[in-house]
């Protein structure tokens, strides 16, 4: 069993006790080696004590002193723990457990109460291992211990980490200081469309096509400034096919979103090393959850509320117009807000469509067109003509960018890329067509847009019908 340096002797040690020690007998011990051992023991995070074969305390480090209050000078050299570190009534059982580790195989784990210097009691968890001399005979016991609540906290942290990376319903990714994934859980790998191993060490730009700048900017901010106060909702578009999915055998694929935009509610935590005096950033923990469906439902509800408000405001404003045609144009003005960039109103005259109103090239109200009575030259199978024939709405689109000649061929403004034509019906008659156009940068019209356009068309048709009725009455 190691002997102790002479610098820290216990009351019964005869000058041979300390935090560190050398070989039994100590005559050939290296003082530098003993100092190094003492420094190593005192630098441990766990409390440590040791006993020789007779049960005499030979080592007692600073963490043991911190927990129990007994200094190394007071502890080293005492025989057993009875009467000072444990209650006399418990001493025999506790010492038999500790010293029994000398002959037991492996490491022994026990929990019991120790007594502090001020008379308090601390429940500790110990791990004891026997020590043998060069001949293989039992020479003593080393015992590491820590407060039970500290050990439980550690075990909970480890259990939480394992649960997050195994069964969590949130995606969890640990990124290094270069913002490259270092560890991920199954949920995150599935959401990103790659296997867990395939995503490690790759730039986020290899996995995310759109929204990666916003994501990396948020991660950089957390790395520099710390954890944000609240989660952030980030919209991303994943890379698909060869660009983003792993082709490695055995790797799990994603949902096959095919480039669909997803909204991830993301929480981010800066990770710092607990082993340094000054916090050293190790990276960022990124936790995210897909809320695309809820977000789209929220956006749709907000859009419906806004459109209902616009219809209500338009109806109140139109009620103050003396000229029904002015009221029809007013309905188009209110409909454009947040919905389209251009609106055209064509009325049916003698089986042909004649332009009655259109939005100006610059911002402003939608004025009535000059009453030339000349039909609009629409190409065959034009969406407006199809809407007339079907008595419904017709949608068309050229894509995300303007194509030269596409809009001109349809007698629409050159910057139009998405169009929708809705028929005007009132009292069982077809009165014309209203056309809404969107420019590049806007999404194509969808079914909910068609329903809104039809609501607007009903109100425009009512105003047009009233105007024609008034005009007929005036001619009589």
C-alpha positions as CSV (number, residue, x, y, z in Angstrom):
1,X,0.0,0.0,0.0
2,X,1.4,3.5,-0.9
3,X,2.9,5.4,2.0
4,X,2.3,9.1,2.4
5,X,4.4,12.2,2.0
6,X,5.8,13.6,5.3
7,X,4.3,17.0,4.6
8,X,0.7,16.1,5.7
9,X,0.6,13.7,8.7
10,X,-2.4,12.7,10.6
11,X,-2.6,12.5,14.4
12,X,-1.7,8.9,14.5
13,X,0.3,8.6,11.3
14,X,3.7,9.1,12.7
15,X,4.6,11.5,9.9
16,X,3.7,9.2,7.0
17,X,0.3,10.5,5.9
18,X,-0.9,12.8,3.1
19,X,-3.0,13.3,0.1
20,X,-0.6,11.5,-2.2
21,X,2.0,8.8,-1.5
22,X,4.6,6.4,-2.7
23,X,5.5,2.7,-2.3
24,X,5.2,1.0,1.0
25,X,8.3,1.8,3.1
26,X,8.9,4.9,1.0
27,X,12.7,4.7,1.1
28,X,13.0,4.6,-2.7
29,X,10.1,7.0,-3.3
30,X,10.5,9.8,-5.8
31,X,9.6,13.0,-4.0
32,X,8.6,14.6,-7.3
33,X,6.4,11.6,-8.0
34,X,4.8,11.9,-4.6
35,X,4.0,15.6,-5.2
36,X,2.6,14.8,-8.6
37,X,0.3,12.1,-7.1
38,X,-0.8,14.5,-4.3
39,X,-1.6,17.2,-6.9
40,X,-3.6,14.7,-9.1
41,X,-5.6,13.5,-6.1
42,X,-6.3,17.0,-4.9
43,X,-7.4,18.0,-8.4
44,X,-10.0,15.3,-8.7
45,X,-13.7,16.2,-8.9
46,X,-14.6,13.2,-6.8
47,X,-13.8,12.8,-3.1
48,X,-11.2,10.1,-2.5
49,X,-9.8,8.3,0.5
50,X,-7.7,5.2,0.9
51,X,-7.0,2.6,3.6
52,X,-4.1,0.2,4.0
53,X,-4.6,-3.4,4.9
54,X,-5.1,-2.6,8.6
55,X,-7.8,-0.1,7.9
56,X,-5.7,3.0,8.5
57,X,-6.5,6.1,6.4
58,X,-3.6,6.8,4.0
59,X,-5.1,9.3,1.5
60,X,-7.7,12.1,1.8
61,X,-8.0,14.6,-0.9
62,X,-9.5,18.2,-1.0
63,X,-12.9,17.2,-2.3
64,X,-13.3,14.8,0.6
65,X,-12.3,17.7,2.9
66,X,-14.9,19.9,1.1
67,X,-17.7,17.4,1.6
68,X,-17.0,16.4,5.2
69,X,-15.0,19.2,6.6
70,X,-12.2,17.0,7.9
71,X,-8.8,18.1,6.7
72,X,-6.1,15.7,5.4
73,X,-4.1,16.3,8.5
74,X,-7.1,15.4,10.7
75,X,-8.0,12.3,8.6
76,X,-4.8,10.6,7.5
77,X,-3.4,8.2,10.0
78,X,-6.7,7.4,11.8
79,X,-7.7,3.8,12.0
80,X,-11.1,3.4,10.5
81,X,-13.9,5.9,10.4
82,X,-15.6,5.2,13.7
83,X,-16.3,8.1,16.0
84,X,-15.3,10.9,13.6
85,X,-16.5,10.2,9.9
86,X,-19.2,7.7,10.8
87,X,-21.4,7.1,13.8
88,X,-20.0,4.5,16.1
89,X,-23.2,2.4,15.8
90,X,-22.7,2.3,12.0
91,X,-19.0,1.9,11.9
92,X,-18.7,-1.8,11.9
93,X,-21.1,-2.3,9.0
94,X,-19.6,0.5,6.9
95,X,-16.0,-0.5,7.5
96,X,-16.7,-4.1,6.7
97,X,-18.2,-3.0,3.4
98,X,-15.3,-0.8,2.5
99,X,-12.5,-3.2,3.6
100,X,-14.3,-6.1,2.0
101,X,-13.5,-4.6,-1.4
102,X,-9.8,-5.7,-0.8
103,X,-10.8,-9.3,-1.5
104,X,-13.9,-8.8,-3.7
105,X,-13.5,-8.8,-7.5
106,X,-14.2,-5.6,-9.4
107,X,-15.7,-2.4,-8.1
108,X,-18.1,-2.3,-5.2
109,X,-20.8,0.4,-5.0
110,X,-22.5,1.3,-1.7
111,X,-24.5,4.1,-0.2
112,X,-24.3,5.2,3.4
113,X,-24.2,8.3,5.7
114,X,-21.0,9.9,6.7
115,X,-20.6,12.5,9.5
116,X,-19.3,16.0,8.8
117,X,-16.9,17.8,11.1
118,X,-19.7,20.1,12.4
119,X,-21.8,17.1,13.3
120,X,-24.1,16.9,10.2
121,X,-24.7,13.9,8.1
122,X,-24.2,13.5,4.4
123,X,-25.6,10.6,2.3
124,X,-22.8,9.5,-0.1
125,X,-22.4,6.9,-2.8
126,X,-19.1,5.1,-2.8
127,X,-17.1,3.1,-5.3
128,X,-14.5,1.0,-3.7
129,X,-11.7,-1.1,-5.3
130,X,-9.1,-3.2,-3.7
131,X,-5.3,-2.6,-4.2
132,X,-2.8,-5.4,-4.3
133,X,1.0,-5.4,-3.7
134,X,3.5,-6.7,-6.3
135,X,3.0,-10.2,-4.9
136,X,-0.8,-10.0,-5.5
137,X,-1.7,-9.9,-1.8
138,X,-4.4,-7.4,-0.6
139,X,-2.7,-4.2,0.4
140,X,-5.6,-1.7,0.9
141,X,-8.6,-0.1,-0.6
142,X,-9.2,3.1,-2.6
143,X,-12.7,4.6,-2.1
144,X,-14.1,7.4,-4.3
145,X,-17.4,9.0,-3.0
146,X,-19.7,11.9,-3.8
147,X,-22.9,13.2,-2.4
148,X,-25.9,11.2,-3.5
149,X,-27.8,14.1,-4.9
150,X,-24.8,15.1,-7.0
151,X,-24.5,11.6,-8.4
152,X,-28.3,11.5,-9.1
153,X,-28.0,14.9,-10.9
154,X,-25.2,13.5,-13.0
155,X,-27.2,10.3,-13.8
156,X,-30.2,12.4,-14.7
157,X,-28.2,14.5,-17.0
158,X,-26.8,11.4,-18.7
159,X,-30.2,9.8,-18.9
160,X,-31.7,13.0,-20.4
161,X,-28.9,13.1,-23.0
162,X,-29.5,9.4,-24.0
163,X,-33.3,10.0,-24.1
164,X,-32.9,13.1,-26.4
165,X,-30.7,11.1,-28.8
166,X,-32.9,8.1,-28.8
167,X,-36.6,8.6,-28.4
168,X,-37.2,12.4,-28.4
169,X,-40.1,13.7,-30.5
170,X,-38.0,16.8,-31.2
171,X,-35.1,16.9,-33.6
172,X,-31.8,17.4,-31.7
173,X,-28.6,18.3,-33.4
174,X,-25.3,19.2,-31.7
175,X,-23.2,21.4,-33.9
176,X,-19.5,22.2,-33.4
177,X,-18.0,25.7,-33.5
178,X,-17.9,25.5,-37.3
179,X,-21.6,24.8,-37.4
180,X,-21.2,21.3,-38.7
181,X,-23.4,18.5,-37.1
182,X,-21.4,16.5,-34.6
183,X,-24.3,14.4,-33.1
184,X,-27.9,14.1,-34.0
185,X,-30.9,12.0,-33.0
186,X,-33.1,9.9,-35.3
187,X,-35.9,12.4,-35.4
188,X,-33.5,15.1,-36.7
189,X,-32.0,12.9,-39.3
190,X,-35.4,11.9,-40.6
191,X,-36.5,15.5,-40.8
192,X,-33.4,16.5,-42.7
193,X,-33.8,13.5,-45.1
194,X,-30.5,11.8,-44.4
195,X,-29.1,9.1,-42.1
196,X,-27.6,9.9,-38.7
197,X,-24.1,9.1,-39.8
198,X,-24.4,10.7,-43.3
199,X,-25.2,14.2,-41.9
200,X,-22.2,14.3,-39.5
201,X,-19.5,16.8,-40.4
202,X,-21.4,18.1,-43.5
203,X,-22.2,21.8,-43.9
204,X,-25.9,22.6,-43.3
205,X,-26.0,24.0,-46.9
206,X,-25.6,20.4,-48.1
207,X,-28.9,19.5,-46.4
208,X,-31.0,22.7,-46.7
209,X,-31.5,24.5,-50.0
210,X,-33.4,27.6,-48.8
211,X,-33.4,29.2,-45.3
212,X,-29.9,28.0,-44.5
213,X,-28.6,31.6,-44.2
214,X,-31.2,32.4,-41.6
215,X,-30.5,29.2,-39.7
216,X,-26.7,29.7,-39.7
217,X,-27.1,33.3,-38.8
218,X,-29.2,32.3,-35.8
219,X,-26.7,29.6,-34.8
220,X,-23.8,32.1,-35.1
221,X,-25.6,34.6,-32.9
222,X,-26.2,32.0,-30.2
223,X,-22.5,30.9,-30.4
224,X,-21.4,34.5,-29.9
225,X,-24.1,36.0,-27.6
226,X,-25.6,33.0,-25.8
227,X,-29.0,31.3,-25.6
228,X,-31.9,33.4,-27.0
229,X,-34.8,34.1,-24.7
230,X,-37.4,32.3,-26.9
231,X,-37.6,29.8,-29.7
232,X,-37.6,31.0,-33.3
233,X,-39.8,29.8,-36.2
234,X,-37.5,29.2,-39.2
235,X,-38.8,28.3,-42.7
236,X,-36.5,25.9,-44.7
237,X,-36.6,24.0,-47.9
238,X,-34.7,20.7,-47.9
239,X,-32.5,19.5,-50.7
240,X,-33.8,16.5,-52.5
241,X,-32.5,13.5,-54.5
242,X,-28.7,13.4,-54.9
243,X,-28.1,16.8,-53.4
244,X,-29.5,16.1,-50.0
245,X,-30.4,12.5,-49.4
246,X,-28.0,9.8,-48.5
247,X,-27.5,6.9,-50.9
248,X,-25.5,4.9,-48.4
249,X,-27.0,1.4,-47.7
250,X,-28.8,1.2,-44.3
251,X,-29.3,4.9,-44.0
252,X,-32.8,6.0,-43.3
253,X,-34.4,8.5,-45.7
254,X,-36.7,11.4,-45.0
255,X,-40.4,12.0,-45.6
256,X,-39.8,12.7,-49.3
257,X,-41.0,16.3,-49.1
258,X,-39.7,17.0,-52.6
259,X,-38.5,20.5,-51.8
260,X,-41.6,21.6,-49.9
261,X,-41.1,24.4,-47.4
262,X,-41.2,23.4,-43.8
263,X,-41.4,25.6,-40.7
264,X,-39.3,24.4,-37.7
265,X,-39.8,25.9,-34.3
266,X,-36.2,26.0,-33.1
267,X,-34.6,26.4,-29.7
268,X,-30.8,26.9,-29.5
269,X,-28.4,26.5,-26.6
270,X,-24.8,27.5,-26.5
271,X,-22.6,24.7,-25.1
272,X,-19.6,25.6,-23.0
273,X,-17.0,23.4,-21.5
274,X,-17.4,22.9,-17.7
275,X,-13.7,22.0,-17.4
276,X,-12.3,25.4,-17.9
277,X,-12.2,28.6,-15.8
278,X,-13.4,30.7,-18.7
279,X,-16.4,29.4,-20.7
280,X,-15.1,27.9,-23.9
281,X,-17.8,27.5,-26.6
282,X,-18.0,23.9,-27.7
283,X,-20.8,24.5,-30.2
284,X,-24.6,24.8,-30.2
285,X,-27.4,22.5,-29.3
286,X,-30.2,22.9,-31.9
287,X,-33.7,21.5,-30.9
288,X,-36.5,21.8,-33.5
289,X,-40.0,20.6,-34.1
290,X,-42.0,20.7,-37.3
291,X,-44.9,23.1,-37.0
292,X,-45.6,23.5,-40.7
293,X,-49.2,22.3,-40.6
294,X,-50.1,24.5,-37.6
295,X,-48.3,27.5,-39.1
296,X,-50.1,27.2,-42.4
297,X,-53.4,26.8,-40.6
298,X,-52.6,30.0,-38.6
299,X,-51.6,31.8,-41.8
300,X,-54.8,30.7,-43.5
301,X,-56.9,31.8,-40.6
302,X,-55.2,35.2,-40.6
303,X,-55.7,35.5,-44.4
304,X,-59.4,34.6,-44.2
305,X,-59.9,37.2,-41.4
306,X,-58.1,39.9,-43.5
307,X,-60.1,39.0,-46.6
308,X,-63.4,39.1,-44.7
309,X,-62.5,42.5,-43.4
310,X,-61.7,43.7,-46.9
311,X,-65.0,42.4,-48.2
312,X,-66.8,44.2,-45.3
313,X,-65.0,47.5,-45.9
314,X,-65.6,47.3,-49.6
315,X,-69.3,46.7,-49.1
316,X,-69.6,49.7,-46.8
317,X,-67.6,52.0,-49.1
318,X,-69.5,50.8,-52.2
319,X,-72.8,51.6,-50.5
320,X,-71.8,55.3,-50.5
321,X,-71.2,55.4,-54.3
322,X,-73.9,57.0,-56.4
323,X,-72.6,55.3,-59.6
324,X,-72.8,51.5,-59.5
325,X,-69.9,51.2,-61.9
326,X,-67.8,53.2,-59.5
327,X,-68.8,50.7,-56.8
328,X,-67.8,47.8,-59.0
329,X,-64.3,49.3,-59.4
330,X,-64.1,50.0,-55.7
331,X,-64.7,46.3,-54.9
332,X,-61.6,45.5,-57.1
333,X,-59.5,48.1,-55.3
334,X,-60.2,46.5,-51.9
335,X,-59.7,43.0,-53.3
336,X,-56.2,43.7,-54.6
337,X,-54.7,44.4,-51.1
338,X,-52.5,41.4,-50.3
339,X,-54.1,39.3,-53.0
340,X,-53.0,40.4,-56.5
341,X,-51.1,43.0,-58.4
342,X,-53.5,43.7,-61.3
343,X,-57.2,43.5,-61.8
344,X,-59.2,43.6,-65.1
345,X,-63.0,43.9,-65.5
346,X,-64.4,42.8,-68.8
347,X,-68.1,43.0,-69.5
348,X,-70.1,40.9,-72.0
349,X,-71.5,43.0,-74.8
350,X,-73.2,41.2,-77.7
351,X,-71.3,38.0,-76.9
352,X,-67.9,39.7,-76.8
353,X,-65.9,40.9,-73.9
354,X,-65.3,44.7,-73.6
355,X,-62.8,46.2,-71.1
356,X,-64.7,48.1,-68.4
357,X,-62.0,48.8,-65.8
358,X,-58.4,48.0,-65.0
359,X,-55.8,48.8,-62.4
360,X,-53.4,51.5,-63.4
361,X,-49.7,50.8,-64.0
362,X,-48.9,52.9,-60.9
363,X,-50.5,52.7,-57.5
364,X,-53.9,54.2,-57.2
365,X,-57.6,53.5,-57.5
366,X,-59.0,51.3,-60.3
367,X,-60.7,53.8,-62.8
368,X,-63.3,52.8,-65.3
369,X,-61.9,52.2,-68.8
370,X,-62.8,54.5,-71.7
371,X,-66.1,53.4,-73.1
372,X,-64.9,52.7,-76.6
373,X,-67.0,49.6,-76.9
374,X,-64.2,47.8,-78.8
375,X,-64.0,44.2,-77.8
376,X,-60.8,42.9,-76.2
377,X,-58.8,40.8,-78.6
378,X,-58.4,37.6,-76.6
379,X,-56.7,34.6,-78.1
380,X,-58.6,31.3,-78.6
381,X,-58.9,29.3,-75.4
382,X,-58.1,32.4,-73.3
383,X,-58.7,31.8,-69.6
384,X,-61.3,34.6,-69.6
385,X,-63.2,32.9,-72.4
386,X,-62.9,29.6,-70.7
387,X,-64.4,31.1,-67.5
388,X,-67.3,32.4,-69.5
389,X,-67.9,29.0,-71.1
390,X,-67.6,27.1,-67.8
391,X,-69.4,29.7,-65.6
392,X,-66.7,29.3,-63.0
393,X,-63.1,30.2,-62.3
394,X,-60.0,29.4,-64.4
395,X,-56.4,29.5,-63.0
396,X,-53.3,29.7,-65.1
397,X,-49.6,30.2,-64.4
398,X,-46.3,30.3,-66.3
399,X,-44.1,29.6,-63.3
400,X,-42.0,31.7,-60.9
401,X,-40.5,34.1,-63.4
402,X,-41.9,36.2,-66.3
403,X,-41.6,34.7,-69.8
404,X,-41.4,37.1,-72.6
405,X,-44.6,37.2,-74.7
406,X,-46.6,34.9,-72.4
407,X,-48.6,37.8,-70.8
408,X,-48.7,39.9,-74.0
409,X,-50.3,37.0,-75.9
410,X,-53.1,37.0,-73.4
411,X,-53.5,40.8,-73.4
412,X,-52.3,41.1,-69.9
413,X,-49.6,43.4,-68.3
414,X,-46.1,42.2,-69.2
415,X,-45.0,41.4,-65.6
416,X,-47.9,39.0,-65.0
417,X,-47.0,35.3,-64.4
418,X,-50.1,34.0,-62.6
419,X,-53.7,34.7,-63.6
420,X,-57.2,33.8,-62.5
421,X,-60.4,34.6,-64.2
422,X,-63.8,34.5,-62.4
423,X,-67.2,34.8,-64.2
424,X,-69.6,37.6,-63.2
425,X,-73.1,36.1,-62.5
426,X,-76.2,38.0,-61.3
427,X,-79.9,37.0,-61.4
428,X,-79.1,34.0,-63.6
429,X,-77.2,36.0,-66.2
430,X,-73.5,36.1,-67.2
431,X,-72.3,39.7,-67.2
432,X,-68.6,39.3,-67.8
433,X,-65.3,38.3,-66.3
434,X,-63.0,39.7,-63.6
435,X,-59.3,38.8,-63.9
436,X,-56.7,38.9,-61.1
437,X,-53.0,38.8,-62.0
438,X,-49.9,38.2,-59.9
439,X,-46.3,39.1,-60.7
440,X,-43.1,37.2,-60.2
441,X,-42.3,36.6,-56.5
442,X,-45.8,35.7,-55.6
443,X,-47.2,32.1,-55.4
444,X,-49.7,30.8,-58.0
445,X,-53.4,31.2,-57.2
446,X,-54.9,28.2,-55.3
447,X,-58.3,27.0,-54.5
448,X,-58.8,29.3,-51.5
449,X,-57.8,32.2,-53.7
450,X,-60.4,31.1,-56.3
451,X,-63.1,31.1,-53.5
452,X,-62.2,34.7,-52.5
453,X,-62.1,35.8,-56.1
454,X,-65.6,34.4,-56.6
455,X,-66.8,36.3,-53.5
456,X,-65.5,39.5,-55.0
457,X,-67.0,38.6,-58.4
458,X,-70.4,38.2,-56.8
459,X,-70.2,41.8,-55.4
460,X,-68.8,43.2,-58.6
461,X,-71.6,41.5,-60.6
462,X,-74.3,42.9,-58.4
463,X,-72.9,46.4,-58.9
464,X,-72.6,45.9,-62.7
465,X,-76.1,44.5,-62.9
466,X,-77.4,47.5,-61.0
467,X,-75.6,49.9,-63.4
468,X,-77.0,48.2,-66.5
469,X,-80.5,48.3,-65.0
470,X,-80.2,52.0,-64.2
471,X,-78.9,52.7,-67.7
472,X,-81.8,50.8,-69.3
473,X,-84.3,52.7,-67.2
474,X,-82.7,56.0,-68.2
475,X,-83.0,55.1,-71.9
476,X,-86.7,54.4,-71.6
